[in-house]
Amino acid sequence: MEYLGLPAVSLAGHDKGTLLCVVGMEGERLLLADGRRRKVQNPKRKQFKHIVFIEATAHSGPWTNKSIRKYLSGVQELVCQVTTK
């Protein structure tokens, strides 16, 4: 499965509950960024068991901090709309 660009929520660690975007893979770990606290230049490494993916259209670049922030804000609005109904 291709994970690049998928939105995910952290389930463990100091960033628990944070909405992140998959920006790459490193072995058995995913590289995650949110464009604010975790930049594309220094992504967070997390194991698959510590995240859950959100069903949404994957981000399709360009891979800049600004574009990831914009994409994740749209995903956050979508999630809020679904949970409040």
Secondary structure, 3 states (H helix, E strand, C coil): CCCCCCEEEECCCCCCCCEEEEEEEECCEEEEECCCCCCCCCCEEEEHHHEEECCCCCCCCCCCHHHHHHHHHHHHHHHHHHHHC
